[in-house]
Amino acid sequence: MAARKKPKAWPRLDRMLEVRRASAAEAPILLDLIRALADYEKLDPPTPEAQGRLVQDIFGDKPRLDAFLAFVDGQPAGYALVLETYSSFLALPTLYLEDIFVKTDFRGQGAGAALFREMVAEAHRRGCGRMEWVVLDWNRLAQDFYAKFGAKHLNDWMTMRLVQDDFAQILKKD
C-alpha cells in the first residue's frame, strides 16, 4: 500500500471540510455512518457479525475495500467505500464506488462534493480507466448530484445480482 498522504482540507465559509482515508481506530465512526445510510434507505443495518466482517475486510491483513471519511468542523459527516474491479477491454482497473453517503445534517455544506472529488482523485492516483457506481432509481437527489459532475447514466447496462442463498441452489444442480 502506498504511503498515506496528508488529508485534504477544504475551507468553506466558516466550515472546515476534511476528507481522508479511515483508520482502524475510526471503525466505530464508519459503522455509525453505515447504519445512518441504512436508516436513510429504510434498510436493515448490518448485523453485529456483518459489522465484524466489514471491519476485517477494510482494516484487516488482506483489505478487500478502502474506506474514506468526511468531517465537517471535526464532526463525522459522511463516508465512501471503494474497491477495484477490472476492465478487460480497457486493460485498466475501475474504481467501484460501493457507498457514498453524507448525513442529512451535513448536506449542502460541500461534504458530499469533497468526498466525491476525493474518490475521483483516488481513481486517478490508482491509474483507473473509469469509476463506476449504482444509484437507486428513487434517489433523484443523488442522481442530480452526480449529473452536476458530468456522470452518465448507462441505459444499455442492467445491474444483475445473485445472493448467497442462490449459490447453494445453483451448485446443487451440478
Backbone as a chain_set.jsonl record, in Angstrom:
{"seq": "MAARKKPKAWPRLDRMLEVRRASAAEAPILLDLIRALADYEKLDPPTPEAQGRLVQDIFGDKPRLDAFLAFVDGQPAGYALVLETYSSFLALPTLYLEDIFVKTDFRGQGAGAALFREMVAEAHRRGCGRMEWVVLDWNRLAQDFYAKFGAKHLNDWMTMRLVQDDFAQILKKD", "coords": {"N": [[0.851, -1.175, 0.0], [0.48, 2.237, -0.714], [2.265, 5.031, 0.721], [0.639, 6.967, 3.192], [-0.881, 10.037, 2.508], [-1.003, 13.499, 3.484], [-4.141, 14.481, 4.804], [-6.717, 16.05, 2.83], [-7.933, 19.326, 3.226], [-10.667, 21.428, 3.01], [-11.443, 24.715, 3.083], [-14.535, 26.294, 3.687], [-16.475, 28.908, 3.679], [-17.422, 29.44, 6.892], [-16.791, 26.92, 7.655], [-14.866, 23.91, 8.076], [-13.833, 21.443, 5.969], [-12.849, 18.102, 5.793], [-11.428, 15.346, 4.184], [-10.431, 12.05, 4.306], [-8.557, 8.953, 4.284], [-9.925, 6.328, 6.17], [-8.966, 5.241, 9.433], [-8.14, 2.261, 11.334], [-8.808, 2.715, 13.991], [-10.952, 4.35, 13.708], [-13.088, 2.794, 13.044], [-15.543, 2.473, 14.566], [-16.8, 4.965, 14.039], [-17.138, 4.834, 11.257], [-18.879, 2.599, 11.108], [-21.121, 3.664, 12.42], [-21.873, 5.595, 10.532], [-22.508, 3.94, 8.376], [-24.726, 2.631, 9.426], [-26.393, 4.864, 9.541], [-26.765, 5.338, 6.808], [-28.205, 3.01, 6.144], [-30.521, 3.501, 7.602], [-31.425, 5.824, 6.277], [-31.986, 4.747, 3.752], [-33.979, 3.065, 4.452], [-33.42, 0.413, 5.165], [-32.385, -2.702, 6.685], [-29.814, -2.448, 9.075], [-26.313, -3.488, 9.025], [-25.767, -6.614, 10.629], [-24.349, -7.442, 13.884], [-22.416, -9.429, 13.345], [-21.943, -9.033, 10.609], [-20.942, -6.45, 10.721], [-18.511, -6.944, 12.003], [-17.229, -8.419, 9.985], [-17.08, -6.443, 8.007], [-15.315, -4.577, 9.211], [-13.017, -6.176, 9.36], [-12.619, -6.69, 6.626], [-11.986, -4.182, 5.692], [-9.946, -3.131, 7.333], [-8.278, -5.234, 7.95], [-5.676, -7.801, 7.528], [-5.699, -8.501, 4.818], [-6.991, -6.359, 3.035], [-10.136, -5.821, 1.448], [-11.539, -3.692, 0.526], [-11.539, -0.088, 0.546], [-11.913, 2.568, 2.884], [-13.125, 5.853, 3.281], [-13.414, 8.886, 5.073], [-15.449, 11.751, 5.7], [-15.279, 14.867, 7.261], [-16.845, 17.555, 8.904], [-16.012, 20.478, 10.335], [-14.64, 18.904, 12.191], [-16.506, 16.987, 12.884], [-17.927, 13.782, 12.211], [-19.192, 13.42, 9.018], [-19.727, 12.014, 6.667], [-19.108, 9.189, 4.455], [-17.19, 7.045, 2.252], [-16.965, 4.014, 0.472], [-14.756, 2.101, -1.404], [-13.598, -0.072, -4.059], [-11.566, -2.026, -6.266], [-12.395, -3.038, -9.546], [-12.051, -4.648, -12.728], [-11.425, -3.806, -16.101], [-11.452, -5.658, -18.906], [-11.381, -4.834, -21.529], [-10.431, -2.199, -21.553], [-8.125, -2.767, -20.286], [-7.438, -1.857, -17.782], [-7.783, -0.92, -14.313], [-10.942, -0.365, -12.641], [-12.373, 1.981, -10.541], [-14.63, 1.166, -8.198], [-17.356, 2.528, -6.679], [-18.742, 1.693, -3.905], [-20.274, 2.613, -1.712], [-21.382, 5.902, -1.01], [-22.012, 8.442, 1.147], [-23.584, 11.073, 2.881], [-24.469, 12.438, 5.914], [-27.722, 13.702, 6.592], [-27.852, 16.146, 8.027], [-25.509, 17.397, 7.268], [-25.587, 17.919, 4.616], [-25.387, 19.946, 1.672], [-23.289, 21.489, 2.473], [-20.945, 21.09, 1.242], [-19.634, 18.729, 1.83], [-20.326, 16.3, 0.552], [-19.56, 16.811, -2.108], [-16.817, 17.214, -1.729], [-16.044, 14.7, -0.781], [-16.745, 13.087, -2.99], [-15.086, 14.204, -4.985], [-12.626, 13.505, -3.894], [-12.737, 10.747, -4.24], [-12.681, 10.6, -7.006], [-10.115, 11.625, -7.362], [-8.722, 9.566, -6.118], [-9.235, 7.453, -7.889], [-7.826, 8.441, -10.062], [-5.184, 8.511, -8.974], [-4.739, 5.783, -8.722], [-4.566, 4.989, -11.313], [-6.82, 4.288, -12.729], [-9.112, 3.443, -15.347], [-11.699, 4.196, -15.36], [-14.512, 5.133, -13.29], [-17.092, 3.729, -11.437], [-20.491, 3.279, -10.274], [-23.606, 2.534, -8.638], [-26.915, 3.899, -8.487], [-29.838, 4.412, -6.616], [-33.049, 4.108, -8.123], [-35.059, 5.759, -7.131], [-33.767, 7.808, -5.896], [-33.535, 10.768, -6.544], [-32.188, 13.053, -5.708], [-29.521, 12.167, -5.382], [-29.006, 11.36, -8.03], [-29.163, 13.807, -9.4], [-27.057, 15.137, -8.136], [-24.771, 13.654, -9.029], [-24.989, 14.118, -11.764], [-24.279, 16.782, -11.951], [-21.552, 16.613, -11.918], [-21.033, 15.58, -14.331], [-21.487, 12.888, -14.702], [-22.586, 9.967, -16.396], [-25.588, 8.241, -17.121], [-25.919, 4.86, -17.672], [-27.733, 3.505, -20.022], [-27.825, 1.109, -21.397], [-26.972, -0.984, -19.823], [-27.764, -3.321, -17.323], [-28.042, -3.835, -13.865], [-27.3, -6.873, -12.429], [-27.888, -9.57, -10.101], [-26.883, -12.134, -7.902], [-27.62, -13.697, -4.82], [-26.266, -14.95, -1.715], [-27.789, -17.233, -0.906], [-28.676, -18.108, -3.377], [-26.406, -19.222, -4.49], [-26.034, -21.801, -3.359], [-28.308, -23.121, -4.336], [-27.793, -23.104, -7.099], [-25.388, -24.522, -7.207], [-26.213, -27.012, -6.266], [-27.457, -28.096, -8.423], [-25.568, -29.258, -9.995]], "CA": [[0.0, 0.0, 0.0], [1.255, 3.474, -0.807], [2.338, 5.839, 1.937], [-0.519, 7.856, 3.356], [-0.567, 11.446, 2.346], [-1.718, 14.392, 4.383], [-5.528, 14.634, 4.365], [-7.081, 17.33, 2.229], [-8.884, 20.143, 3.976], [-11.27, 22.442, 2.162], [-12.188, 25.732, 3.824], [-15.772, 26.716, 3.031], [-17.074, 29.923, 4.533], [-16.967, 29.282, 8.269], [-16.699, 25.479, 7.893], [-13.667, 23.22, 7.612], [-14.109, 20.101, 5.466], [-11.681, 17.228, 5.687], [-11.688, 14.004, 3.663], [-9.209, 11.243, 4.406], [-8.713, 7.508, 4.436], [-10.269, 5.968, 7.546], [-8.03, 4.388, 10.164], [-8.801, 1.187, 12.089], [-9.351, 3.298, 15.22], [-12.191, 5.05, 13.358], [-14.106, 1.822, 12.636], [-16.868, 2.782, 15.133], [-17.367, 6.103, 13.307], [-17.562, 4.31, 9.959], [-20.06, 1.765, 11.31], [-22.245, 4.569, 12.705], [-22.282, 6.194, 9.262], [-23.145, 2.883, 7.58], [-26.067, 2.483, 9.999], [-27.164, 6.042, 9.127], [-27.165, 5.095, 5.426], [-29.27, 2.003, 6.178], [-31.715, 4.199, 8.071], [-31.844, 6.705, 5.19], [-32.538, 3.93, 2.679], [-35.013, 2.227, 5.056], [-32.931, -0.956, 5.108], [-31.83, -3.202, 7.937], [-28.37, -2.198, 9.15], [-25.529, -4.717, 9.151], [-25.802, -7.303, 11.922], [-23.032, -7.388, 14.542], [-21.481, -10.303, 12.628], [-21.583, -8.354, 9.358], [-20.086, -5.322, 11.093], [-17.183, -7.516, 12.236], [-16.633, -8.732, 8.677], [-16.755, -5.162, 7.365], [-14.093, -4.043, 9.824], [-11.916, -7.037, 8.927], [-12.403, -6.527, 5.183], [-11.435, -2.851, 5.435], [-8.74, -2.835, 8.11], [-7.544, -6.462, 8.246], [-4.408, -8.088, 6.848], [-5.936, -8.529, 3.368], [-8.153, -5.492, 2.786], [-10.903, -6.029, 0.227], [-12.025, -2.389, 0.103], [-10.977, 1.052, 1.261], [-12.91, 3.474, 3.445], [-12.757, 7.258, 3.432], [-14.34, 9.632, 5.928], [-15.553, 13.202, 5.546], [-15.556, 15.555, 8.516], [-17.171, 18.98, 8.839], [-15.638, 21.045, 11.637], [-14.222, 17.826, 13.076], [-17.611, 16.057, 13.129], [-18.119, 12.84, 11.103], [-20.297, 13.859, 8.17], [-20.016, 11.066, 5.609], [-18.084, 8.187, 4.15], [-17.213, 6.351, 0.966], [-16.279, 2.727, 0.38], [-14.364, 1.823, -2.787], [-12.798, -1.245, -4.366], [-11.233, -2.078, -7.687], [-12.753, -4.103, -10.467], [-11.111, -4.563, -13.844], [-11.978, -3.816, -17.45], [-10.584, -6.391, -19.835], [-11.269, -4.108, -22.795], [-9.514, -1.079, -21.335], [-6.931, -3.303, -19.636], [-7.188, -0.937, -16.671], [-8.731, -1.086, -13.22], [-12.077, 0.54, -12.467], [-12.667, 2.222, -9.126], [-16.054, 0.982, -7.96], [-17.832, 3.251, -5.505], [-19.779, 0.865, -3.297], [-21.124, 3.518, -0.938], [-21.006, 7.279, -0.695], [-23.143, 8.902, 1.949], [-23.402, 12.215, 3.773], [-25.607, 12.595, 6.822], [-28.658, 14.754, 6.194], [-27.498, 17.417, 8.684], [-24.302, 17.967, 6.677], [-25.772, 18.123, 3.176], [-25.389, 21.338, 1.243], [-22.142, 22.18, 3.06], [-19.765, 20.75, 0.459], [-19.023, 17.463, 2.248], [-20.527, 15.304, -0.495], [-18.711, 17.155, -3.253], [-15.421, 16.97, -1.346], [-15.877, 13.244, -0.72], [-16.785, 12.574, -4.359], [-13.85, 14.637, -5.663], [-11.511, 12.695, -3.379], [-12.826, 9.43, -4.868], [-12.173, 10.809, -8.366], [-8.654, 11.733, -7.214], [-8.228, 8.217, -5.803], [-9.251, 6.714, -9.16], [-6.702, 8.967, -10.847], [-3.928, 8.037, -8.361], [-4.607, 4.345, -8.963], [-4.458, 4.736, -12.743], [-8.052, 3.656, -13.199], [-9.651, 3.914, -16.613], [-13.036, 4.724, -15.117], [-15.085, 4.99, -11.96], [-18.48, 3.336, -11.607], [-21.312, 3.085, -9.081], [-25.032, 2.471, -8.943], [-27.725, 4.827, -7.708], [-31.221, 3.95, -6.549], [-33.897, 4.825, -9.085], [-35.892, 6.752, -6.445], [-32.938, 8.832, -5.247], [-33.338, 11.861, -7.503], [-31.175, 13.941, -5.148], [-28.211, 11.608, -5.745], [-28.87, 11.408, -9.485], [-28.865, 15.203, -9.766], [-25.714, 15.416, -7.617], [-23.785, 13.074, -9.942], [-25.114, 14.772, -13.062], [-23.521, 18.044, -11.882], [-20.149, 16.292, -12.184], [-20.922, 15.052, -15.684], [-21.668, 11.435, -14.734], [-23.541, 9.499, -17.4], [-26.406, 7.067, -16.822], [-25.738, 3.846, -18.713], [-29.043, 2.921, -20.327], [-27.728, -0.201, -22.026], [-26.484, -1.968, -18.862], [-28.642, -3.568, -16.178], [-27.371, -4.487, -12.746], [-27.816, -8.218, -12.135], [-27.367, -9.976, -8.796], [-27.169, -13.378, -7.191], [-27.311, -13.589, -3.393], [-25.612, -16.135, -1.178], [-28.7, -18.383, -0.946], [-28.73, -18.575, -4.755], [-25.21, -20.013, -4.792], [-26.289, -23.192, -2.978], [-29.291, -23.664, -5.282], [-27.124, -23.312, -8.384], [-24.37, -25.556, -7.055], [-26.909, -28.29, -6.069], [-27.917, -28.589, -9.719], [-24.461, -29.946, -10.687]], "C": [[0.894, 1.236, 0.0], [1.242, 4.222, 0.52], [1.143, 6.777, 1.998], [-0.077, 9.292, 3.229], [-1.388, 12.255, 3.328], [-3.148, 14.555, 3.888], [-5.779, 16.017, 3.776], [-8.074, 18.04, 3.136], [-9.366, 21.245, 3.054], [-11.952, 23.476, 3.038], [-13.424, 26.122, 3.033], [-16.492, 27.633, 4.004], [-16.547, 29.743, 5.955], [-16.816, 27.814, 8.647], [-15.357, 24.943, 7.421], [-14.071, 21.806, 7.232], [-12.809, 19.337, 5.367], [-12.145, 15.876, 5.164], [-10.374, 13.249, 3.72], [-9.558, 9.766, 4.529], [-8.982, 7.214, 5.91], [-9.175, 5.094, 8.149], [-8.818, 3.331, 10.93], [-9.433, 1.727, 13.366], [-10.685, 4.005, 14.965], [-13.296, 4.101, 12.891], [-15.47, 2.117, 13.27], [-17.556, 3.963, 14.436], [-17.923, 5.631, 11.97], [-18.834, 3.483, 10.107], [-21.288, 2.6, 11.647], [-22.776, 5.19, 11.417], [-22.976, 5.174, 8.36], [-24.556, 2.626, 8.106], [-26.963, 3.67, 9.61], [-27.617, 5.896, 7.673], [-28.304, 4.082, 5.371], [-30.589, 2.645, 6.612], [-32.286, 5.085, 6.96], [-32.537, 5.923, 4.07], [-33.632, 2.985, 3.164], [-34.685, 0.74, 4.901], [-32.475, -1.395, 6.494], [-30.338, -2.922, 7.957], [-27.614, -3.526, 9.237], [-25.664, -5.3, 10.561], [-24.443, -7.135, 12.605], [-21.986, -8.265, 13.84], [-21.012, -9.649, 11.332], [-20.683, -7.153, 9.642], [-18.658, -5.809, 11.352], [-16.478, -7.849, 10.94], [-16.236, -7.46, 7.944], [-15.435, -4.61, 7.897], [-12.887, -4.859, 9.375], [-11.59, -6.819, 7.45], [-11.842, -5.154, 4.811], [-10.07, -2.68, 6.086], [-7.879, -4.055, 8.414], [-6.273, -6.61, 7.426], [-4.536, -8.104, 5.323], [-7.163, -7.677, 3.061], [-8.807, -5.779, 1.438], [-11.452, -4.718, -0.319], [-11.415, -1.318, 0.992], [-12.101, 1.966, 1.718], [-12.31, 4.868, 3.595], [-13.833, 7.933, 4.26], [-14.301, 11.105, 5.574], [-15.939, 13.778, 6.904], [-15.873, 17.015, 8.204], [-16.931, 19.533, 10.236], [-15.316, 19.962, 12.659], [-15.295, 16.798, 13.379], [-17.754, 15.101, 11.949], [-19.368, 13.202, 10.303], [-20.68, 12.832, 7.12], [-18.88, 10.099, 5.383], [-18.233, 7.704, 2.711], [-16.455, 5.041, 1.118], [-15.991, 2.459, -1.087], [-13.574, 0.531, -2.874], [-12.501, -1.221, -5.851], [-11.873, -3.274, -8.35], [-11.811, -3.93, -11.66], [-11.849, -4.617, -15.167], [-11.012, -4.534, -18.378], [-10.415, -5.646, -21.155], [-10.372, -2.885, -22.675], [-8.146, -1.566, -20.872], [-6.46, -2.339, -18.542], [-8.168, -1.238, -15.544], [-9.838, -0.041, -13.285], [-12.232, 0.744, -10.968], [-14.177, 2.139, -8.97], [-16.418, 1.628, -6.636], [-19.006, 2.475, -4.929], [-20.774, 1.719, -2.524], [-20.525, 4.908, -0.951], [-22.23, 7.867, -0.015], [-22.714, 10.084, 2.804], [-24.659, 12.321, 4.624], [-26.431, 13.809, 6.414], [-28.267, 16.111, 6.768], [-26.316, 18.124, 8.034], [-24.422, 18.192, 5.17], [-25.836, 19.609, 2.862], [-24.235, 22.147, 1.796], [-20.836, 21.815, 2.351], [-19.123, 19.418, 0.81], [-19.155, 16.398, 1.163], [-19.638, 15.558, -1.699], [-17.242, 16.88, -2.941], [-15.128, 15.469, -1.316], [-15.841, 12.652, -2.131], [-15.51, 12.962, -5.119], [-12.647, 13.832, -5.179], [-11.545, 11.292, -3.981], [-12.358, 9.503, -6.324], [-10.646, 10.908, -8.333], [-8.045, 10.373, -6.918], [-8.201, 7.364, -7.069], [-8.077, 7.147, -10.035], [-5.365, 8.464, -10.301], [-3.681, 6.571, -8.663], [-4.455, 4.012, -10.443], [-5.681, 4.051, -13.323], [-8.5, 4.273, -14.526], [-11.044, 4.496, -16.475], [-13.414, 4.522, -13.654], [-16.564, 4.688, -12.173], [-19.158, 3.176, -10.256], [-22.749, 2.915, -9.548], [-25.746, 3.471, -8.042], [-29.156, 4.305, -7.738], [-32.111, 4.779, -7.468], [-34.785, 5.879, -8.427], [-35.089, 7.927, -5.893], [-32.56, 9.933, -6.247], [-32.262, 12.836, -7.021], [-29.769, 13.461, -5.529], [-27.985, 11.676, -7.251], [-28.497, 12.812, -9.951], [-27.461, 15.601, -9.312], [-24.659, 14.907, -8.598], [-23.818, 13.737, -11.313], [-24.341, 16.089, -13.087], [-22.035, 17.826, -12.17], [-19.947, 15.745, -13.594], [-21.064, 13.547, -15.779], [-22.778, 11.064, -15.706], [-24.286, 8.263, -16.884], [-26.262, 6.091, -17.979], [-27.066, 3.145, -18.955], [-28.95, 1.484, -20.821], [-27.191, -1.29, -21.093], [-27.485, -2.089, -17.725], [-27.822, -4.238, -15.086], [-28.068, -5.818, -12.483], [-27.189, -8.676, -10.821], [-27.803, -11.392, -8.459], [-26.839, -13.12, -5.737], [-26.811, -14.939, -2.896], [-26.509, -17.37, -1.216], [-28.814, -18.957, -2.355], [-27.551, -19.476, -5.096], [-25.468, -21.493, -4.53], [-27.268, -23.849, -3.949], [-28.637, -23.977, -6.621], [-26.138, -24.468, -8.29], [-24.998, -26.943, -6.822], [-27.279, -28.919, -7.401], [-26.813, -29.349, -10.473], [-24.438, -31.415, -10.41]], "O": [[1.942, 1.257, 0.647], [0.33, 4.064, 1.332], [0.699, 7.31, 0.981], [0.952, 9.704, 3.763], [-2.342, 11.757, 3.925], [-3.367, 14.745, 2.692], [-5.154, 17.006, 4.16], [-8.947, 17.413, 3.736], [-8.569, 21.914, 2.396], [-12.951, 23.158, 3.684], [-13.352, 26.265, 1.812], [-17.042, 27.192, 5.013], [-15.346, 29.88, 6.191], [-16.722, 27.49, 9.831], [-14.778, 25.466, 6.469], [-14.587, 21.056, 8.06], [-11.794, 19.864, 4.912], [-13.136, 15.325, 5.643], [-9.341, 13.728, 3.251], [-10.69, 9.391, 4.834], [-8.339, 7.785, 6.79], [-8.541, 4.304, 7.449], [-10.02, 3.484, 11.151], [-10.488, 1.246, 13.781], [-11.457, 4.231, 15.896], [-14.329, 4.553, 12.396], [-16.481, 2.022, 12.575], [-18.775, 3.95, 14.267], [-19.041, 5.983, 11.595], [-19.769, 3.642, 9.322], [-22.39, 2.276, 11.203], [-23.988, 5.3, 11.232], [-23.929, 5.513, 7.658], [-25.482, 2.426, 7.321], [-28.159, 3.492, 9.378], [-28.734, 6.288, 7.336], [-29.268, 4.276, 4.63], [-31.644, 2.356, 6.047], [-33.495, 5.093, 6.731], [-33.539, 6.371, 3.513], [-34.157, 2.191, 2.383], [-35.543, -0.073, 4.558], [-32.212, -0.566, 7.366], [-29.659, -3.137, 6.953], [-28.215, -4.569, 9.494], [-25.674, -4.569, 11.552], [-23.48, -6.724, 11.957], [-20.816, -7.893, 13.751], [-19.829, -9.703, 10.996], [-19.761, -6.877, 8.875], [-17.699, -5.146, 10.955], [-15.281, -7.601, 10.794], [-15.172, -7.405, 7.328], [-14.554, -4.225, 7.128], [-11.846, -4.292, 9.045], [-10.42, -6.77, 7.07], [-11.283, -4.988, 3.727], [-9.146, -2.149, 5.471], [-6.848, -3.926, 9.074], [-5.846, -5.689, 6.73], [-3.589, -7.759, 4.616], [-8.252, -8.21, 2.85], [-8.129, -5.956, 0.425], [-11.796, -4.635, -1.498], [-10.851, -1.606, 2.048], [-13.111, 2.121, 1.031], [-11.153, 5.033, 3.982], [-15.013, 7.596, 4.165], [-13.259, 11.642, 5.198], [-16.806, 13.248, 7.599], [-15.241, 17.628, 7.344], [-17.568, 19.108, 11.201], [-15.664, 20.075, 13.834], [-15.019, 15.818, 14.072], [-17.712, 15.541, 10.8], [-20.466, 13.279, 10.853], [-21.842, 12.774, 6.716], [-17.833, 10.173, 6.027], [-19.251, 7.925, 2.055], [-15.435, 4.972, 1.804], [-16.884, 2.577, -1.926], [-12.961, 0.091, -1.901], [-13.124, -0.472, -6.604], [-11.896, -4.375, -7.801], [-10.87, -3.138, -11.593], [-12.792, -5.391, -15.328], [-9.893, -4.074, -18.605], [-9.399, -5.816, -21.829], [-9.63, -2.569, -23.606], [-7.139, -0.878, -21.038], [-5.272, -2.05, -18.399], [-9.259, -1.752, -15.789], [-9.689, 1.016, -13.899], [-12.224, -0.223, -10.207], [-14.914, 2.944, -9.539], [-15.845, 1.301, -5.597], [-20.132, 2.591, -5.412], [-21.985, 1.556, -2.673], [-19.306, 5.071, -0.907], [-23.342, 7.797, -0.539], [-21.624, 10.093, 3.377], [-25.775, 12.294, 4.107], [-25.893, 14.815, 5.951], [-28.342, 17.122, 6.069], [-26.135, 19.326, 8.228], [-23.461, 18.61, 4.525], [-26.279, 20.417, 3.678], [-24.192, 23.364, 1.616], [-19.753, 22.186, 2.804], [-18.161, 19.01, 0.159], [-18.199, 15.673, 0.886], [-19.035, 14.634, -2.245], [-16.508, 16.372, -3.788], [-14.076, 15.03, -1.779], [-14.995, 11.809, -2.428], [-14.927, 12.132, -5.817], [-11.753, 13.513, -5.963], [-10.49, 10.701, -4.211], [-11.714, 8.578, -6.818], [-9.966, 10.336, -9.186], [-6.964, 10.058, -7.416], [-7.241, 6.628, -7.296], [-7.42, 6.319, -10.667], [-4.505, 8.038, -11.071], [-2.536, 6.158, -8.841], [-4.235, 2.851, -10.787], [-5.579, 3.315, -14.304], [-8.293, 5.459, -14.784], [-11.52, 5.204, -17.363], [-12.727, 3.835, -12.898], [-17.215, 5.324, -13.001], [-18.505, 2.968, -9.234], [-23.061, 3.129, -10.719], [-25.248, 3.839, -6.978], [-29.625, 3.815, -8.765], [-31.949, 5.994, -7.578], [-35.225, 6.81, -9.102], [-35.665, 8.928, -5.469], [-31.426, 10.009, -6.721], [-31.512, 13.383, -7.829], [-28.929, 14.257, -5.949], [-26.89, 12.015, -7.698], [-27.618, 12.981, -10.796], [-26.757, 16.319, -10.023], [-23.747, 15.65, -8.962], [-22.777, 13.897, -11.95], [-23.805, 16.472, -14.127], [-21.342, 18.743, -12.612], [-18.817, 15.477, -14.003], [-20.789, 12.974, -16.832], [-23.783, 11.765, -15.818], [-23.691, 7.363, -16.292], [-26.461, 6.46, -19.136], [-27.472, 2.286, -18.172], [-29.904, 0.72, -20.677], [-26.975, -2.417, -21.538], [-27.993, -1.086, -17.223], [-27.001, -5.112, -15.366], [-29.289, -5.868, -12.333], [-26.098, -8.234, -10.461], [-28.943, -11.787, -8.703], [-25.884, -12.403, -5.438], [-26.927, -15.949, -3.591], [-26.028, -18.459, -1.532], [-29.026, -20.159, -2.518], [-27.686, -20.395, -5.903], [-25.161, -22.34, -5.369], [-27.079, -25.001, -4.34], [-28.911, -25.022, -7.211], [-26.063, -25.298, -9.196], [-24.375, -27.953, -7.149], [-27.402, -30.14, -7.499], [-27.09, -30.009, -11.475], [-23.571, -32.126, -10.918]]}, "num_chains": 1, "name": "protein.A"}
